[in-house]
């Protein structure tokens, strides 16, 4: 018998629209991350066109204002999302609260020994994904502690970065990089491995429900699912997905608050240090301008303190 020849592969054509769409979709995350800089640049150009005497000041205000908005709104949104999804009233929960299906007769699909082996494998898969998620959160907490330590060191050494005529503390850049890393861990945890964990849990629950009557011992996943929710204030019932969101929202709130504090407090400290350095350089400039003679600008001297020893030695006190 002659083997049939393999089917020819369809010719691959170069579609320019698809490649342009891929480039545009790939640029969207960078546009979102650079939105404060883009908003500041647009404000600078608009202020310059309108003849503003300080267009750079307008660019800084709008750019930092946009950054402050994102740093404030993002953790608030994540916290609100976690609580909103945890509402007890009118919430349709996971499959383990659904009614049990009718029992499966013995020998209809598989024998009990095979079902138990499949159930054990499903439990092992759950443990595997649980272990991966715990490792990710451990690394995320390590990153958070490292970012806070690097921020404290940068503030102690007063490192400043200058880019395009704009100066900002290095600690703020470190915190922004920490926020990006923290969100990357959140994506990996919540939208990657946690979804795989939910798939393994649903498969295990299906096995347990089909054998709920003949094998009631196969009910570990359902028992864990019933005990997992955390009732909060009688208004929320926080399950595993919402716990992850609240965990990362709390860490993001810490990083955002630290970033806002650094950006707001550091410029004032720099202005104070500059103001303290101005009087020391003023006499030299005045001396050069007056041909070598120091200027006699008026200064306010502190009030004279009475000499206590002289008062005790006066004749009136003897």
N, C-alpha and C positions, 0 to 999 in steps of 0.2 A: 504494500500500500504506500503510495507516494504521499509524502507530507505536503500539505498545502503551503504555498509560499507565503512569507509574512506580509502583512498588509503594509502598504507604503505609508510612511508618516506624513501627516499634512505639512505642507510647506509653511514655514514661519515667516510671516510678513512683518515688516517694520511699521508699527502704527504710531505715528507721531503724537496723536492726541493722548494716547495712553501714557506715553513717557512724560509729556507735559503735565498731565494730571498727577502722576507720581511725584514729580518735582514740586508741584504746588502743594500737595498734601504733606510732603516731607518738610516744606518750609513753614507750615502752619505752627508747629510747636516752637520753632525759633522766633516767629513773629510774636507769639503769645509771651514768651519769656522776655523778649526785648521790647515789649509794649511800653514800659515806662520810659526807656530811652527814645523810642520813636515818638511818643507823645511830647517829650521835652524838646526834641529836635524840631518838630512841627511848630510848637509854640515859639521857639526861638526864631524860626524863619518868619512866622506871622508877625511877631513883635518887631523884627527888623524891617519888614516891608512897610509896616505902619509907622515907622519912624520913632519907635520907643527909644528913650535914652539908655535903657538897660535891658536889651533883649536876652542877655545871658541869664539875668535874674529871673525873667519870666520862664525861660526854659527849665531852670533848676526847680522853680516852684511847681510847675505842672508835672515834670518828670518825677520828682520826689513825692508829690501828691498822689500820682498814679501808683507809685510803688507802695506808699502807705496804705492805699485803698486795697490793693491785692493782699498785702500782709495781714490786714485786718479782716477782710471779707472771706478769705479762703479757710482759715481755721474755724470761723464762725459758721460757715456753710457746712463744713464737715461735721461739726458738733450737732448742728440742727438736723442734718441728714440722719445721723445715727439715732437721735432721739425720735425723729418723726417715723422712722421705720420700726421703732420699738413700741409704738402705740398699741395698747391692748384692744381698744375699741375698734371694731370693724376690720381687724387685720386677718388676712388669710395667711396662715402659717404653712410650714413645710409639710411634706407628705406624711410624716410620722403621726400627724394628728388626724389623718384621713381614716375612714372606717375600714375595718379589716375585710379583705376579699374572702370569698368562700374558700374553705380548705381544699387543697389539692389531694386527690386520691393517691394512695401509694402505688408507685409504678406507672403513674400517668405520664410523668416527664422524666424523672430520674429517681434512682433509688436513694434512700436516705443517706447512705455513706458518701455518695458523690455530692449531695447537697451540703452536707456538713463540711466536706473538704472545700467546696466553693465558698462557703460562709467563712471558714477560717482564712482563706486567701483574701477575701474582702476585708476582714478585720485587720489583717497585716497591712494591706494597702492603706487603710485609714491611719494606722499608726505611723506608716512611712510619711504620709503627707503632713500629719500632725507634727512629727519630728522636724520636717523641713521648715514648717512655718515657725516653730519655736526658735530654730536656728536663725531664721531671718530676723525675727524680733530681737534676738540677742545681739546680732550684728547692728541692728538699727539703734539700740540703746547705747552700744559702744560708740557708734558714730556720734550720737547726741552728746555724750560725755566728752568725746575728743573735740567736738566743735566748740563746746562751752569753754574747755580749757584753752584752746587756741585763741578764742576771742579774748579771754582774760589776759593772756600773754601779750596779744597785740595791743590791747588797751594800756597795759603796764608800760610797754616800750614806746607807745604813742607812734606807731607806724601809720603813715598816711600815703595814699596812692593818688597820683595826679594823672588824669587822662583828659586830653582835649580841653585844658583850661579849667577842669573841674576837679577839685580835691575832695576826697572822702576817706574816712578811716579804713584801714585794712580789715579791722574787725567786722565791719559791715559786709565786706566782700566775702569774708570767711563764713559769716552767718548765712548769706544768700546761697553760697555753695552748699552749705549744710542743709538748707531747705530743699534744694534740688535733690540731694542725695536721700533725704528723708522721704520725699514724695516717690522717689524711685523704689525704695524699699516697700512703701505702701502699695504701689502698683504690683510689684512682684508678689507680695503677700496676699493682697485682697483679690486681685484680678488674674492671678496666675495659679498659684498652688491651692488657694482656698476653693477655687472653682473645681479643681480636680478632686479635692477632698469632698466637696458636696456631691460630686458624681459618684464617688465610691460609697458614700453614706446612703444615697438614694438606692443604689443597687443592693446594698446590704439590707436596707429596710424592705425592699421588695421581696427578698428571700425570706426574711423573718415573718412578713405578713402572710405569705403563701403557706408557711408551715406553722402558723400561730396556734392551730388546734392540735396538729399531730406532733409538733416539736415545739412546745412553748419555751423550752430552754434557750432556743435561738432568739433571744430578745435583748441582747446587750446594747445594740445601737439604739433601739427604741427607748430603753431605760436611760441611757446617757442623754438622748435628746429631750426626754421629759424633765431631767434634772438640770440641764444646761442653762435654761433661761434664768435671768436675774431680775426679779421684780423690783422696780424702783419707784418709790413714792405712790404706788398704786395706780400710776398713770402709764408707766412704760414697762415693757417686758423685753429686756435686752438679751438677744440671742448672740450666737458666735459671730455672725457677720457684723452686727452692730458693735460688738465689743472691739473688733479689729478697727472699725472706723473711729470709735471713740479713743482708742489707744493712740492711733496716729494723729488724730486731731489734737489731743493733749500735747504731744511732742511738737507738733507744728505751731501750736499756740505759744509754747515756750520760746521757740526760735524766732517767731514773728515779734513777740514782745521785746525780746533782747535786741532784735534788729532795729525796731522803732526807737528804743531807748538809746542805742548807740548813735543812730543818725540824728536824733534830736539833741542829745547831750554833748556830743563830741565837738560840734562847731562852736558852741559857747565856750568850751574849755580852751579851744585854740584861740578864740578872740581874746580871752583873758590873758593867756600867755603872751600874745602879741602886744596887748596893751601894757603889760608889765615891762616888756622889753623896749618900748618907745622912749621913756624918760632917760634911760641910760645912753641912748644914741643922740638925744637932742642937744646936749651941751657940745658935742664934737661938731655937729652940723652948724650950730650957732657960732662956734669958735672959728670955723673955717670961713663962714660968711662974713664975719666982722674983722677979718684980717688978723686972726690969731688971738683976739680978745674974746673971752667967754661972754655970752649974753647975760644980761641982768633982767631976765623975765621975772615978773612977780610970782612968788610962790607963797602958799599958805603954810605957815609953820604951826606946829602943834602948840597949844598953850603951855606956858612955862610951869613946871611943877615946883612948889615951894621946897627950899632946902631944909630938910628936917633937922640936920645937925647944926646948921647956922642959927636956926630958931632956938634950939636948946642952949646955944652958947651966947645968945644976946643978953645985954645987961638987965633987960626987963624980967628975964626968967631966973636971974640969980638972986 
